[in-house]
Amino acid sequence: AALKVQLNTRLFGQHVAKDVVLKAVMGFSSNPSPKKPLTLSLHGWAGTGKNFLSQILAENVHPAGLRSKFVHLFLATLHFPHHDKVKMYKEQLQNWIRGNVSACPYSVFIFDEMDKMHPGLIDAIKPFLDYYEQVDGVNSRSIVSVFTLVHFSFMNSNAGGDLINKVALDFWTSGKRREEIQLKDLEPLLSVGVFNNKNSGLWHSSLIERNLIDYFVPFLPLEHKHVKMCIRAEMTARGHAVNENVVQAVADEMTFFPKEQKIYSDKGCKTVQAKLDIHEDV
C-alpha cells in the first residue's frame, strides 16, 4: 500500500510503469521463496522518471533509500570508465555483489547510464540473477536489481526511448487515449530493440538471451499536463504555495516535440528544478 501511494503521488504520466512495477514488487515480496532476484530494466528518455522510480523502489526496501548502505548505485561513467579494464571491472563487480549480499540478503543494486556501459560488462552479474539457490555460498534470491537506461546521450539513436516515443505518438495520431497503451504494446519491442542496439549495455547480453530480466519497463514521453504536475510537486516539496502563473511560466520555457504538434517534453521533467529556481528568484 505504501509503495502504491508513493507511485501515485510522486510519479506522473507513467501508468504502464506504475502498474508493472507494483505488480512485480508485490508478487516478489509475497513469495517466501523466490527462485531468482527481481530484475527490472527501465527504459525511456531522460526526465521521464526512471531514476525517480529507482529511488522509490530503494526506499520501499530500505527507508533510507539511496543513503542506505544496502542500496548500491553504479554509474557507468564513474565506476566503469575505461574500456580496456572490462575484465577487472567484471571481477570487482562480482566481488562487490558477493560481499554485500552476504552482509544483507535484501540488497538493492541500481545500474545507471546503461547506454554508456561497455557491452558484455553487465553479463558479469549473470550468476547472481540466474535460477540458482546459491552462488559461492551467497543466497542471491532476495536481491532487487534495477537497470536504469538514461538515454540523454542517445536521444536520436537509442532503441528503447525512440521505440516508446513512436508507440505513444502512434496512439495519439490514431486518436487513442494515452492510458490505453499497455505493456504488451511495448515490452516485446524493447527487449529486441535493446538486445540489438550497440549503444546499449545490454547489447547481445546473456541476461536477455537467458530471460533473466523479469520486466522491461517502458517510460512514456511526458505531455504538458505531466510537466505541470512535476512543477507543482516541486513547489510543494520546497514548502511553497503553488502559484499557477509560475507553473505556466516554467512549462512555457520547456521545449516539446514533434516540431509541429509539440506534444511531448523533450527533456521530460529533468530541467524543472533549475527553471523553477530562476522563476522563484524573480
Order of alpha helices (4+ residues) and beta strands (2+ residues): alpha-alpha-beta-alpha-beta-alpha-alpha-beta-alpha-beta-beta-beta-alpha-alpha-alpha-beta-alpha-alpha-beta-beta-alpha
